[in-house]
Amino acid sequence: MDLYLSSKILFDRQIETVIELIVERGYDGLELWSEHFLNLGYRDPLAQSELIELLREAPFPLWIHGPTMDLNITSANPRVAQVSLEENIRAIELAHLLEAKGVVIHPGSLSAPINDVEMEEYWDRQLAALRRLARAADCLLAVENMESRDNNFIQEPSDLKRILENIPRSNLGICFDIAHSRSLGNTEEFLEKMAPDITHIHYSNSGTKSIHAPIDRGESNLPQPFLSFLEDFSGVLTFEGRDPAREREVAENYLDLFLQTCERSCSC
């Protein structure tokens, strides 16, 4: 298992600073939020070119987290759905430029309360969009399970199974977010039913004010079934859970705190 840091934990910092911290603290790799790349002055083509070169030369591998802000690939508004798809394709193109190992994708959500007939229309748009993204990618693509929220409809193991069964591509897998599954109370079921398809993990504690909290805040998400799963997991686990007031402190200590907690419980 490789242990990555999410760049969102350091979202207010320059990516150059993130790269330095990854090396200094001994993380195995970086999961770069695509929106972080366009933040903090990186909209300039020259700045983007220089940063791409810096990331390509970094002494660790990368994953990309696809865009999430104001986007919905299954939107009932076709123009919103199209822009959302295009932004995700840009993330896949960024992964290609950076020679990243994979891209995490947020599935689409509901635009409004619906009936059963309309739900199938959302599923049609979901599968069509994810199928196009999987075809566009020359790397792994991991679809993330979403948290308990009325407009999310990719939450249960059966939802992810339906995606994989309808898009049988070797580069398509699942990003298991344990804080999301905890919000639904389905962590153990998820691991039992989806373990072979999990290629990527998002780890954070569960917060009281937000779904994600750093490992030294909130409620721990290391139940025994998850720890047992990690013993044989050979993919990537990315640390999430941003605290804007303690960005650097959280990033510097996350790896050590996680390993210490694991060592007390298992040999992961």
C-alpha positions as CSV (number, residue, x, y, z in Angstrom):
1,M,0.0,0.0,0.0
2,D,1.3,3.5,-1.0
3,L,0.4,6.4,1.3
4,Y,-0.3,9.7,-0.6
5,L,-1.2,13.2,0.7
6,S,-4.1,15.1,-0.9
7,S,-3.0,18.6,-2.1
8,K,-6.4,19.9,-0.8
9,I,-5.0,19.6,2.7
10,L,-2.6,22.4,1.7
11,F,-5.0,24.2,-0.7
12,D,-3.9,27.7,0.3
13,R,-0.2,26.8,-0.3
14,Q,1.8,27.0,-3.6
15,I,2.2,23.6,-5.2
16,E,6.0,24.0,-5.0
17,T,5.6,24.0,-1.2
18,V,3.4,20.9,-1.3
19,I,6.1,19.1,-3.3
20,E,8.8,20.0,-0.8
21,L,6.6,18.7,2.1
22,I,5.9,15.4,0.4
23,V,9.6,14.7,0.1
24,E,10.5,16.0,3.6
25,R,7.8,14.0,5.4
26,G,8.3,10.7,3.4
27,Y,4.9,10.4,1.7
28,D,4.8,7.8,-1.1
29,G,3.1,10.2,-3.5
30,L,0.7,13.2,-4.1
31,E,-2.9,13.3,-5.1
32,L,-3.2,16.7,-6.8
33,W,-6.5,18.4,-7.0
34,S,-7.0,19.6,-10.6
35,E,-8.5,22.8,-9.2
36,H,-5.4,23.4,-7.1
37,F,-3.4,23.5,-10.3
38,L,-5.6,26.3,-11.6
39,N,-5.5,28.2,-8.3
40,L,-2.9,30.6,-6.9
41,G,-1.8,32.2,-10.1
42,Y,-1.4,29.0,-12.2
43,R,-3.8,30.2,-14.9
44,D,-0.8,31.8,-16.8
45,P,0.4,29.4,-19.5
46,L,4.1,30.0,-18.6
47,A,3.4,29.3,-14.9
48,Q,1.5,26.2,-15.9
49,S,4.3,25.0,-18.1
50,E,6.9,25.5,-15.4
51,L,4.8,23.7,-12.8
52,I,4.1,20.8,-15.2
53,E,7.8,20.3,-15.6
54,L,8.4,20.5,-11.8
55,L,5.7,17.9,-11.1
56,R,7.0,15.6,-13.9
57,E,10.5,15.7,-12.3
58,A,9.2,15.1,-8.7
59,P,10.7,12.0,-7.1
60,F,7.3,10.5,-6.4
61,P,4.2,9.3,-8.3
62,L,1.0,11.3,-8.8
63,W,-2.7,10.8,-8.8
64,I,-5.1,13.5,-10.0
65,H,-8.4,14.4,-8.2
66,G,-10.9,15.5,-10.8
67,P,-12.8,18.8,-10.5
68,T,-15.8,19.2,-8.2
69,M,-16.6,22.9,-7.8
70,D,-19.9,23.9,-9.3
71,L,-20.0,20.8,-11.6
72,N,-22.3,17.9,-12.3
73,I,-21.9,15.5,-15.1
74,T,-25.5,14.3,-14.8
75,S,-27.1,17.8,-14.6
76,A,-30.6,18.2,-15.9
77,N,-29.2,21.3,-17.7
78,P,-27.4,19.9,-20.8
79,R,-25.0,22.9,-20.9
80,V,-23.9,22.3,-17.3
81,A,-23.5,18.6,-17.9
82,Q,-21.4,19.3,-21.0
83,V,-19.1,21.8,-19.2
84,S,-18.7,19.4,-16.3
85,L,-17.7,16.6,-18.7
86,E,-15.2,18.9,-20.4
87,E,-13.6,19.9,-17.1
88,N,-13.2,16.3,-16.2
89,I,-11.6,15.6,-19.5
90,R,-9.2,18.5,-18.8
91,A,-8.2,16.7,-15.6
92,I,-7.6,13.5,-17.6
93,E,-5.4,15.5,-20.0
94,L,-3.5,17.0,-17.1
95,A,-2.9,13.4,-15.8
96,H,-1.5,12.5,-19.2
97,L,0.8,15.5,-19.2
98,L,2.0,14.7,-15.7
99,E,2.3,11.0,-16.3
100,A,0.0,10.4,-13.4
101,K,-1.1,6.9,-12.4
102,G,-4.8,7.7,-12.3
103,V,-7.7,10.1,-11.8
104,V,-10.4,10.1,-9.1
105,I,-13.8,11.1,-10.5
106,H,-16.8,12.3,-8.6
107,P,-20.0,10.8,-10.2
108,G,-22.9,13.0,-11.1
109,S,-25.8,13.9,-8.7
110,L,-29.4,14.9,-8.9
111,S,-30.4,18.4,-9.9
112,A,-33.8,18.2,-8.1
113,P,-36.2,15.7,-6.5
114,I,-37.3,13.1,-9.1
115,N,-39.5,10.1,-9.8
116,D,-38.4,6.6,-10.8
117,V,-38.6,7.3,-14.5
118,E,-36.5,10.4,-14.2
119,M,-33.9,8.4,-12.1
120,E,-33.3,6.1,-15.1
121,E,-32.7,9.2,-17.2
122,Y,-30.0,10.3,-14.6
123,W,-28.5,6.8,-14.8
124,D,-28.3,7.0,-18.6
125,R,-26.5,10.3,-18.4
126,Q,-24.2,9.0,-15.6
127,L,-23.2,5.9,-17.6
128,A,-22.7,7.9,-20.8
129,A,-20.5,10.4,-19.1
130,L,-18.4,7.9,-17.2
131,R,-18.0,5.7,-20.3
132,R,-16.7,8.7,-22.3
133,L,-14.2,9.6,-19.5
134,A,-13.0,6.0,-19.2
135,R,-12.4,5.9,-23.0
136,A,-10.5,9.3,-22.8
137,A,-8.1,8.1,-20.1
138,D,-4.9,6.3,-20.7
139,C,-4.5,5.7,-17.0
140,L,-6.6,4.3,-14.2
141,L,-10.0,6.0,-13.5
142,A,-11.5,5.6,-10.0
143,V,-15.1,6.5,-9.4
144,E,-15.7,7.7,-5.8
145,N,-18.6,6.6,-3.6
146,M,-20.4,9.7,-2.3
147,E,-21.6,10.7,1.1
148,S,-25.1,10.8,2.7
149,R,-26.8,13.7,0.9
150,D,-30.2,13.9,-0.7
151,N,-28.9,14.6,-4.2
152,N,-26.3,11.9,-4.3
153,F,-27.3,8.6,-5.9
154,I,-23.9,6.9,-6.2
155,Q,-23.6,5.8,-2.5
156,E,-24.2,2.1,-2.1
157,P,-22.2,-0.9,-3.3
158,S,-25.0,-1.7,-5.7
159,D,-24.6,1.7,-7.3
160,L,-20.9,1.2,-8.0
161,K,-21.5,-2.4,-9.2
162,R,-24.0,-1.1,-11.7
163,I,-21.4,1.3,-13.1
164,L,-18.7,-1.4,-13.4
165,E,-21.1,-3.9,-15.0
166,N,-22.2,-1.4,-17.6
167,I,-18.7,0.0,-18.3
168,P,-16.5,-3.1,-18.4
169,R,-13.1,-1.4,-19.0
170,S,-9.9,-2.6,-17.4
171,N,-8.9,1.0,-16.4
172,L,-12.1,1.6,-14.4
173,G,-12.3,1.0,-10.7
174,I,-13.5,2.4,-7.4
175,C,-12.2,5.0,-5.1
176,F,-13.5,4.0,-1.6
177,D,-14.0,7.1,0.6
178,I,-14.4,5.8,4.2
179,A,-15.8,9.0,5.6
180,H,-18.4,8.9,2.9
181,S,-19.3,5.3,3.7
182,R,-19.4,6.0,7.4
183,S,-22.0,8.8,6.9
184,L,-24.2,6.0,5.4
185,G,-23.3,3.3,7.9
186,N,-22.3,0.9,5.1
187,T,-18.5,0.6,5.5
188,E,-18.4,-3.1,6.3
189,E,-20.9,-4.0,3.6
190,F,-18.9,-1.9,1.1
191,L,-15.7,-3.7,1.9
192,E,-17.4,-7.1,1.7
193,K,-19.0,-6.5,-1.7
194,M,-16.5,-4.2,-3.5
195,A,-13.1,-5.2,-2.2
196,P,-11.8,-6.6,-5.5
197,D,-12.8,-3.4,-7.4
198,I,-11.2,-0.9,-4.9
199,T,-8.1,0.6,-6.5
200,H,-7.9,3.7,-4.5
201,I,-8.9,4.9,-1.0
202,H,-9.6,8.3,0.6
203,Y,-8.9,8.3,4.3
204,S,-10.0,10.9,6.8
205,N,-11.7,11.0,10.2
206,S,-15.4,12.1,10.3
207,G,-15.9,15.7,11.3
208,T,-18.9,17.2,13.1
209,K,-19.1,20.3,10.9
210,S,-17.9,18.7,7.7
211,I,-17.7,15.2,6.3
212,H,-13.9,15.1,6.5
213,A,-11.6,15.8,9.4
214,P,-7.8,15.3,9.9
215,I,-6.7,12.2,11.7
216,D,-6.2,14.2,15.0
217,R,-9.7,15.6,15.0
218,G,-13.2,14.3,14.7
219,E,-14.1,10.6,15.1
220,S,-11.7,7.8,14.0
221,N,-12.4,5.9,10.8
222,L,-10.3,2.8,11.5
223,P,-12.8,0.1,12.3
224,Q,-11.4,-3.5,12.4
225,P,-12.9,-4.6,9.0
226,F,-11.1,-1.6,7.4
227,L,-7.8,-2.4,9.1
228,S,-8.1,-6.0,8.0
229,F,-8.8,-4.9,4.5
230,L,-5.6,-2.7,4.5
231,E,-3.4,-5.6,5.4
232,D,-3.8,-7.0,1.8
233,F,-4.5,-3.8,0.0
234,S,-1.8,-3.0,-2.6
235,G,-3.2,0.2,-4.1
236,V,-3.1,3.9,-3.0
237,L,-4.5,5.4,0.1
238,T,-4.7,9.2,0.1
239,F,-5.0,11.2,3.3
240,E,-7.8,13.8,3.3
241,G,-9.3,16.2,5.9
242,R,-8.4,19.8,5.6
243,D,-8.1,22.2,8.6
244,P,-7.6,25.7,7.0
245,A,-6.2,27.0,10.3
246,R,-3.6,24.2,10.6
247,E,-2.7,23.3,7.0
248,R,1.0,22.7,7.4
249,E,0.7,21.1,10.9
250,V,-1.8,18.6,9.6
251,A,0.2,17.7,6.5
252,E,3.5,17.3,8.5
253,N,2.0,14.9,11.1
254,Y,-0.7,12.9,9.2
255,L,1.6,10.1,8.0
256,D,3.2,9.4,11.4
257,L,-0.2,9.6,13.2
258,F,-1.8,7.2,10.8
259,L,1.1,4.7,11.0
260,Q,1.1,4.8,14.8
261,T,-2.6,4.1,14.9
262,C,-2.3,1.2,12.4
263,E,0.6,-0.3,14.3
264,R,-1.5,-0.4,17.5
265,S,-4.1,-2.5,15.7
266,C,-2.6,-4.4,12.8
267,S,0.5,-4.9,10.6
268,C,-0.7,-2.7,7.7
